Each structure stands twice: as C-alpha cells, then as structure tokens.
Amino acid sequence: MKYSMLEGKNIIVTGGNGLLGREICNDIRKKGGNAINFDIDHKDASEKNFVCDITNSESITDSLSLVEHKYGVIHGLVNNAYPRTKDWGTTFEELSHNSLQTNVDWQMNSYLNFCKLIIPYFRKGGGGSVINMTSIYGVVGNDFNIYEGTEMEPPIAYSAIKGGLINATRFLASKYGKEGLRFNCISPGGIFDNQHATFVKAYEKKVPMRRMGNPSDIAPAVTFLLSEDAQYITGHNLIVDGGWTSI
C-alpha cells in the first residue's frame, strides 16, 4: 500500500498562486493532502481557491469559516503569501517610515494574526501544524557583493520581518506545544526566478551546491513539517539553502 504522509489533511496555503505557493500546493496534493489556496489574486474563486486578503482580519475570518463549513477540520497552515508595497526595494536611506511600517504590518503582523485566528480551529481538531515561510536573510546578514552590477536592492524590511517571524515562531511553539499545536519555519535560500544573470552567477559561485534553489527543493521540506512524520518537531527553523548559511 502506498504511503501518503498527508492523507486526509486539510491544509491552507496562503499565496498559493505564487512561485513557491504553487509548488507547495502541488506537493501537498501529491502527498495525499487537500491543499486549500488562500490568495488575493484569483480571477474566479473555486472549490479549492478562496479569495483572501491576509492583511485583513475579517477576510481571514470569513475564509476560515467557509473552509470549516466545506471541509470540516483544518489540520495545517502554510503562511506563504508575500504582500508588499509598490516601493519595495527602495534603498534604506530613501525608505519612508510609512513604507517600512506598512510592510512590517502586511508581512510579519499578518502572519502572526493568521496564527492567532487559526488556533481555535486547530483546537477543535485536537492539533495542528503551522509553517511560517521565512528566509536565510532572517538568519544571516545580506551579502551585498552578489548584487553588484545589478539594480537589485535587498529591502531592510525583509530581513527584519523574516528574523522576527523566526523568533515569534519559537514563542508560539513554546506557548502552544502542550496543546499539540506545532509551529515551525522554513528558511529558503535564493530561489531562481529569472533574476539578473550577473546576480545568478555571483550567487551560484558562492553557494556550496553551486546553484540557486528551485521551488521543488523547498516544497518537500514544507510537507514533511506538516506531516505526522514531524510530530515531535516544533519551534524549528529548517534552512533549505544549498549550504549558504554553512559558510
């Protein structure tokens, strides 16, 4: 009999239309789970695609209620959506206070708010697993050398948000572990997305595995932490980066 690690599990993935989100949804389904996509960018809502704005508590609450009504128990959440302002990537010294404040609110605070709002649903089912998508730049500082010769500008908000989420995840794991609720992070390294060729070459020269990551490198780590195979893992930040943070 074929083993399906997520058989019967209803798992919400925010930002499921994005580069990583699509692959995470596909891998959940491949492993037997029911991936439910919460995304603000849907042309049409469908059975497994719910229009949800994660920066709006009412939108989250309404969507969770609809999922519970349709599918019953909610077993997991992947906080993966990536809302950001139009000036994302502005240099630090030109960055407005309002932009910094808005991005921290949209990305970090929305993730934590979603964690708060889903806890009652997990309690009804006797447990649950949350994966917060973070980054190597929440663990180590940026290597600005790899951006030379490009117009790419790593935002300071990104590092602040991802680092904050990693430690907030530890807080949640510590507080709710006794209830059987698990909270973990996945920190990907750089994911290839047709970036400037100069950047790609510089990145691949530095990373020990000599290539950028692909969504298919990240999704199996997510499904593992969602599954019962990881039932004794909580408060962990699983770094999937081809060795970038090892040097």
Secondary structure, DSSP 8 states (H G I E B T S, - for coil): ----TTTT-EEEEETTTSHHHHHHHHHHHHTT-EEEEEES--SS-BTTEEE--TT-HHHHHHHHHHHHHHH----EEEE------TTTT--GGG--HHHHHHHHIIIIIHHHHHHHHHHHHHHHHT-EEEEEE--GGGTS---GGGGTTS-----HHHHHHHHHHHHHHHHHHHHHGGGTEEEEEEEE--B-SS--HHHHHHHHHHSTTSS-B-HHHHHHHHHHHHSGGGTT--S-EEEESTTGGG-
